[in-house]
Amino acid sequence: MSDFAQITADALDILNYDGAVQDTLAELRRKWGGQVPALLDERFDTVGVQYMQLPHEKGVAALGQELSAFGWALYDLDGDNIYLFVLIPQSEREDFEALCKQQGRYCRLMRQPGRKWGDHAKERDPGKVMPCEEYTLGDEYDYFFNSLAGDFAAGEWKPQDGENWLNGCVADLRRRPPQVTRAKSLPKLCSLSYSLELDVYGAARSGGSDIGRVLVGKNPANLNWFEPSPIGYNGPPRSLRWIGNSLWVGDPYNVTQIELPTGAPARMCTTGSCPRTIGAVITTAASRRTAWAGYTFPTNGTKGPFTDGKTARSQSIPSRWPDMTTFQKQSPSPAQAMST
């Protein structure tokens, strides 16, 4: 058979987590698509759609079963939370398994229980699937989009040869293919949300020492966000909900209502004709107080410094948050301490 040491050294490592079978297929194609044209067959795309809502290990077993129908064996050499895949021709299966046994190497053939070698993966009804279009962005960057709202998606980017995600990015889904704008100083952009009533977007980012901040803007693609609240959160807040003209923001220690004044969304623009100040009313459940925040926009449309933030008056917590009193019983986080 082929060089055993070389095969194992060239194995493909894949994280084992739910809902990523189509990502795994993409990695298999990137690794072996040139050597194994069968991986490009549309049957694998069908398997990906049929198994995308099942646990990841069931999807991988289906991919391995489908590969057997094309004369290839997919093995996992790790057996832990990280798959270590090798792809072996059918003619070398017995020799490869014998060598693994001889060397005491974990070796598991990826296939579906109850299916014979060479059978196609078991067909299953995926249910109703939202129509989608697939595009290759074709640049030298990797993207991870973590939230979708309105006409945009938000996430992070890094160079293809890099290990760490660098900063936030926004994809304009109105364009074909989608146009991605990469930020140079907007770490951990996430939780994109959209108010149809106000035609305004909200999002979250990480600040210094992983203190989270809330962002609001009209057009995410130009990255011209402003921060309507001086409150810091325990990491980028993952829960942003629009109710009327208010943006509700939550983390394990704070729930904040950011109320945009009537007409303010129309003034969020990037032209020199914008009014110089935009205000927002902020109510935080952790401290039960209301503050006014204002930001000055120079004529070039970029955000200027925070200009005011004084306590206005005490305000009770809305009844739609029945568990708000629990926040006062918890020890304050660094983010909560900053907010007070």
N, C-alpha and C positions, 0 to 999 in steps of 0.2 A: 504494500500500500504506500501512499504518500508519506513523507517524513512526519512521524507522529509528533515529535517535539515542535516542529514548525507549525503544525496544525493547531496544537494547543496554545502555543505562544501567540498565534494570530486570532484567538477567539474573540468574539464580540460580547462585551459586557452590557447588560440591559437591566435597569432597575425594575423590580417586580412590584407594580402598584396598579390599582384598579383603573380601568377606563382608558388604557393606553395601547390597545392592540394595534390600532392603525399607525401609531407612532413607531411601534416595534416593527411593523411591516416596512415602514419607510427606512428604518435603520438597516434591516436585512437587505433591502434593495440597494442602499448606498454601499454596503459592505461587499455584497456578492452579486449584484445585478449584472455586472459585466461578465462574470464567469458563469452565472446560472441564469440564462435568459428566461427560464420558466418563472422566475420570481416576478417578472413584469407582466405575466398573464393576468387578464382581468378577473379571473377566478379568485385571486387573492384579494382584490378590492371588494368583491362580493362577500368573501368571508369576513373581511374587516368590518363591513357594515352590519352583517348579521350578528356578529359577536361583540360589537362595541359597547353594548350595555351590560355585558356580563363581566364577572371578575377577570382580571388580566390573565391568570393562569389558564382559564378555559379558552380564551382567545388564542393564547400561544399554542395550546394543545391542538386547536383547530388549524392553525397555520402549519404546524408540524405534520398533521394528518394530510393536509392538502399537498404539502411538499412530497409526501410519500407517493402520491398519485403521479408525480412527475419524475420519480426515481431518485429522490434525494432524502436523506435522513438528517433531521435536526436534533442535536443532542445538547443537553445542559450539563456542564461540568462543575457546577458550583453547588446547587441544591439549597441555597440560602436566599436572602432577600435580593441578591443580585444574580441574575442569570448570566452564565458564561457559555455562549452558544458557539458551536462548531457545526459546519454543514459538510456532510460526507456523502459521496456517491453510493448508491445502493450496492454496487459491486464490492465496496470496501467495508461494509457494515460489520461483518463477522470479525474481520481482522482488527478493526478499530475497537470493538467491544472486548475482544480478547486482550489487547494491549492495555486497555483501561483496567481490566480485572487483574492482569499481571502486575501492574504498577500500583494497585490499590487506589485507583483514581475514581472518584464519584462520576457516574456516567448514566444519564437518564434520557431515553428516547422520548421525544415530545410527540405524543399521539393521543387520540381520543379513546377512552375506554370503550370496549365493545365494538370497535371498528377494526377491520383487517388492514394489514399493511397493503398499500396501493389503492385503498378506497379514498374517495374524495371526502372532505370534511362534511359532517352532518349538516344538512340544510336546516335552517331555523328562520322563523318569521321575525324580523326585527321590529315589527310594528310600524307605525307611521313614522317616517323619517322626514325631517325638514329638508326641503330642496337646498342644494348647495352647489357652489362652483369652486373648483380647485385651481389655484394659481401658484406658479413658482416665481418667487420674488427675484431670484437670479442675481443676488449681490453677495458680498463676502461676509455677511453677518448672519447670526442666528437670532431668532426672535421667540419670545415666550409671551403669549397674550393671555392675560388672566381675567379679563372682564370685557364685556360687550354691552354697549348701550347706544340707542339712537343709530347714527350713521358711522360710529367709530368703535374701535377696539383699543384697549390700553394694555401695556405690558412692559417688558424689559428687553434689552438687546445686549449682545456681546459679539466680538469678532469670532469667526468660525474656529480659529485656532486658540481662542482664549478659554480659560477655565471658569472665570467669574462673570456674573451678570453685572454690567456697568451702570446703566441709567435707564430711565423710562423711555418709552416710545409710544407713538399713537399711529394707528392705521386708519386711513380715510377709506371707508368701504364704499363710498360713492364712486370711486375710481376703479377702473378695470385695466390692469390688475390693481389691487389696493396700493395706495401710496403711503409709505411708512416714513414718518418724521422721527428722527432719533434725537433725544435731548442729551445735552452734555453735562447737565447738572440738575437732574431730577430723579434721584434714586428711589427705587421701589415704588414706581407708579402703579396704582391698583384701584380697585373698587369704583370703576367708572359707572356713573349713573346719569340718567337723563330725565328732565322734567318736560313733558310734552306741553303742559300748560304754559310754562315760562320760556320754553325753547332755550334752556340753560343746562349745562353739564356740571356735574360734581365729580370729584375724584379725591384720592388720598396719595400722599407721598411720605417718605421718611426724611426727617431732618437730622440734625446732629445728635449723636448718642441714641439713635433710633427713636427719637421723639417724632410721633406722627403729626402731620398737618393736613388740613382740609383745603381743597382747591375748588374754585368755581370759575367757569368761563363759558363764552359763547361758542367758540370754535376750537375744539381740542387740537386740531391739526396744526395750528400755528403756535401751540405751546404758550399762549399768552394768558396764563392763569393768574388769578389773584387769590390771596388767602383772606377770607372774610372774617376769620376768628383768630384771636391770639392764643387760644387754648391749645395746649400740647396733649397728645394722646400716647398711650402705651403702645408704640409702634404705629404703622399706618392703619387707621381704622378700617375694618373690613365690612362695616355695615353702614351704608349710606342710603337713605330713603327720602324721596320727595313726597311731601303732603301739602297740597296747596302751594303757597309761595314760601314754604319752609323746607329746609334740608335738615333731616334728622340724622345725627352721626353718633355711632356708639363704639365703645371699646369696653374691656372688662371693668373699667373704673369710672367712665364718664358716659353720660348720654347728653348730647347737646342739640338744641334747636337753633338753627341759623335761619332767621327770617329775613328774606330780601324785601325791601320796601317796594310798594307798588310802582311799577314803571322802571325799576332799576335794571331788569334784564335788558331793556332796550338801550340802556346807556353803556352796556358792556361791549365795547367795540375797540377796534385798534386804530381808528382814524383820529386825526388831530381835532375833530369836531366834538369829541367826547367831553362831557362835563369833567371837571377836575377831581371831583370827589364822589365816591360810591360808598354808601353806608349799609350796614347790616346789623340787625338786633340779634344778640347771642344769648341764649339761656342754657345754663349747664345744670344738670341734675345733681352733680356731685357737690356743688357749692350753693345751689338754689339761688342763683343771682343772675341778673340780667346786665349785659354790658353793651355798649355801642362801639362798633369798630369802623373806622374810616380809612380809606386808602387814597392817596393822591396819584393821579395818572398824568405824567408829563405829556406834552403835545405829541411826542413821538409814539405814544400808545403803550409804552412799557410801564410796569408797575413801579411806583415809587415807595417810599418807606411808610410804615404804620404811623398814622398821625394822631390817633387818640384811642383811648380804651378805658373809660372810667365807669365805675359802678353806677348804675342808674337807680335800681330799686330791687327789693326782694320780690320774688315771684314763686308761687306754689307750683308744684309739678303737675302737669296735665294728667287727668285720670286715665288716659289711654296707656300710661306706663304704670301699671299697678304695682310693680316690684321696685319702684324707684327708691323706696326707703332703705333697701338693702345696701345701696351704695354707701350710705353714711356709716354703716357698720364695718366697712372694710378699711384696711390700712391704706392710706393714700399712696399712689404710685408716684414716681418722679414726675410723670406727665401731669398728674392731678395737682401736685404741689406747685408746678409751674403755673397752672391755670388759676390758682388762688392767690 
